[in-house]
Amino acid sequence: MRTRSQSREQRPPPPEGPPVVIEPLRIEYPFQEDPTVEPMADTRTMAQLLQAPTEGYEDAILIPEIVANNFELKHGLINLVQNKQFFGHDKEDPHAHIRYFNKITSTMRVPNVPIATIKLMLFPFSIEGAARIWLEKEPPRSIQTWDDLVSKFINQFFPPSKSLCV
């Protein structure tokens, strides 16, 4: 068994020649600001600094401007749409959901409001679970027409990989 002192003694001798000078380690922090530049003072109050950000909350669905006066979605129509929601489960048929949704929205006519606009406004009430998560992850203002919405919805929940090749 060796002791510490014995193991030190068995080291090879240092190489012959002039000693090598090693520069001290220099650490640079590229993310730090130049100390000669004075940062601008933040003039916001503490209450303003503690407020949550309000940017970036736009919906994926862009609702066209409605020119009709006093237009609103009735609670009864919203409840009717919510009675048969699409959750995005594997066993659910997104085509059947769109057909049912079209049937419900076809019962409503409002002067100066296109039916496509009503569909765009109502559709988020007809989905829940994975389908709602999908819609919330879509880029802001990326769905501009009813056809865009149907296409993205069907491609998400009934992709070509699910269709049978005959």
DABEL-V891764 format. One line per field, one symbol per residue. ss: DSSP state (~ for helix, > for strand, _ for the rest). phi: phi as a letter, one per 20 degrees, with the letter a starting at -180 (. if undefined). A space follows every 50 residues. Layout:
# DABEL-V891764
ss->???
phi->???
This chain:
# DABEL-V891764
ss->___~~~~~~____________________________________~~~~~ __________>_____________~~~~~~~~___>_______~~~~~~~ ~~~~~____>__>_~~~~~~~~~~~~>__~~~~~~~~_____>__~~~~~ ~~~~~~~__~~~____
phi->.edffffffeffffffpffeedfffddddfeefffeeefffeeffffffe fffdendfffeeeffdefelebfffffffffffceddnfgeedfffffff ffffffedccgmcffffffffeggfecbmffffgffeffgleddcffgff ffffffdbfgfefeed
